[in-house]
């Protein structure tokens, strides 16, 4: 009997169509928002998200800071939901990212920032959610129902939406063309074969995932998925930070996965992985001549293709380890954090 296709695998494969749909549907709203932001640049951008959406926010931070030059900070939702502390945010741009749009702490944060004078933009999959209704501008993710506990297509859609905004805000024609090609780029990522790494991780209990710059958010997302669906205690690090205390525990046989983009940050990821290999670590690097194939593209967008490849790999790894990727222990689809 053929093995049942998982929801995670099916939804991952929907990502190219999801991103194409989202980019087309939001093009006009993003262009208007970008024009407004150029006319009146915010002093700071603040992101508000949890889980996979927060990893997309990390990706957005690097896009905005490197391409636009405006500082980006991550909101601590408990400041509003637990401490009810007053905020001063006049003129700030708050970017809220969520699949469900229903987590109470995110809603409390949005309400607090709105009251403090921030402009709220929401990238959310459920366009009828309270978060969507609370935003000054809604940019729907158009991912459709996401039934798998492990978010995949909605995370890639959020990352693509942030890239679309950054390209329009900067008026970067080359990046804009690359964003338009993202559905094909992600499809190429889905076609990449990372199965050679399965044997080395089949019995892993812990590992590091490395990224830097544009790829740091993808590394964070990969570490989360390795915990969620494969039950591996994976930790994500910047290639710069991992050289401090974390390097101490890397010994012979310790697995390391690296996301190495084709820019200077990716070169540092590859160098860190090479350092670990000299200690006997089992290293698998995507990009920069590593053993994992990647779809070529604009350096700022390469993490989306890498993440698409990884999602397929993580689903297969869960099966190799005897875990149902659609039924991770102790988890549910929507976590309503207070």
Beta strands, then each sheet from edge to edge (+ up, - down):
strand 1: 45-48
strand 2: 72-74
strand 3: 93-98
strand 4: 119-124
strand 5: 137-140
strand 6: 206-211
strand 7: 233-238
strand 8: 255-259
strand 9: 282-286
sheet 1: 2+ 1+ 3+ 4+ 5+
sheet 2: 7+ 6+ 8+ 9+
end
